Amino acid sequence: MIKAIHDYLHKDAFEISAHFTLLALLFNQVGNSFSRPFILFISALALLLANGFKQRLIWFMLSFFTSFRVLYVWPMADNHAYLLALWCLTLFIASCNPAKARMIIGDNGRILIGLVFLLASVQKMLSVDYLDGTFFQYLFLTDNRFEDFTVLFGNVSFQQIYQAQDLLSQYQFSSFSTNKNIVPSSLEFNLLVTISTWWNLIDQLAVACCFLAPVGSYLHRKRDFSLMLFCITTYAVAPVAGFGWLLVSMALAQCENNTKIRIAYMSLFFIILFYYEVHIWRILVDFIH
Amino acid sequence: MAFDKLKGLFSYLPIIIFLIIVIHHCYWVIQANLSPWLGGGYGMFSTTDYGPSRYIKVYALEDNIIKEQIEIPESLSNVARSLRSLPSINNLQELALEIENYLRLSQHSFPHLRVEVWGSRYHEKTLIPSFHLLNKLDHKLVE
């Protein structure tokens, strides 16, 4: 077993990245009822066949179906659907040019990750309601996916969250005008909002700078650490595992042939799976209450 | 030589397409109030300006006077979701036509429909919302 893992860690970056991309496709089950069966079938086939991941037809079909899924529902597809389609296209181009596959996936993976994080941070800086904390106040009080986290760290009760949601819905186009504060008065909640706002921005900006920094520079050498820190902190709270798995698959394509970094990324892939399947904040809330 | 350059450029096609998508996203955000969360611009988790903060109002009009507010039927929820995300004239028209068909089936008849899409902005301290019109369309029903 240990020898098998050791051998796997020394495989070509294209093979490892392709395997993890296929795993991400199988775990995340993307697409609609037209494209999903094809995406799942092709991904499974690529993993089951010997050297299936090297077949350019496999990556062409996956590029086609993941792009189709984006175009068919435009503009409703999530941002990671675009990135997934582009990453499948990258793997297709690399499979067409085996001699340069390592360079193609490495460069595209690194630059695409850098650009994604650059855009995410620029959008936050340009937004009219991000830097002042409005966004996270709204998110923590209205998005049920975050309510356990908010209750645990924001010192607010579920009842206060539901009251805030009720108040918000009463304000919608009604003559309701008591000017009652929707945000619960809690020092911890305000602190949680401030930390979330600035941590998200700084962390994403740091990943962008590291991935887009010149090759060999200090920042460039810190890129894997910055991305791992982002994934460990973000996906513990944000339930968007598909994006996390895709980022890890892309990161595996661009990291050096360093066994420790590869182990760290592969572990991260399964940590995200753990976050996704085991609702740690729910368990903690139940335990405390 | 030129073929080699083209081949080299082909290796970076995903990055080129990525940049085109970003320009396309910016165009629609500026041109038709596309929600920054969508369209491949990576604006998710950056603003409250997305689906749940946008509302659609449909009114039946007669002589430019609002006669009735029309509830959007559940069967049109996907069309409404698209319109909330991208309140373009095409999407307004699409919802208006769908509602026209729905009204015809339910034996209602009005000369005009007005479809409006509203956005919300929240007070930074209290979260009390204020509303602003993103786009609207007056649609004449076929006799």
Interface residues (C-beta under 8 A of the other chain):
Chain A: V70 W74 P75 M76 A77 D78 N79 Y82 L86 W87 L89 T90 I93 N97 K100 M103 I104 D107 N108 I111 L112 L115 V116 L119 A120 Q123 K124 S127 V128 D129 Y130 D132 G133 T134 F135 Q137 Y138 L139 L141 T142 A164 L168 Y171 Q172 F173 N179 K180 N181 I182 V183 N200 A238
Chain B: F10 S11 Y12 L13 P14 I15 I17 F18 L19 I21 V22 W28 L34 P36 W37 L38 G39 G40 G41 Y42 G43 M44 F45 S46 T47 T48 D49 P52 S53 Y55 K57 R81 S82 S85 L86 W118 R121 Y122 H123 E124 K125 T126 L127 I128 P129 F131
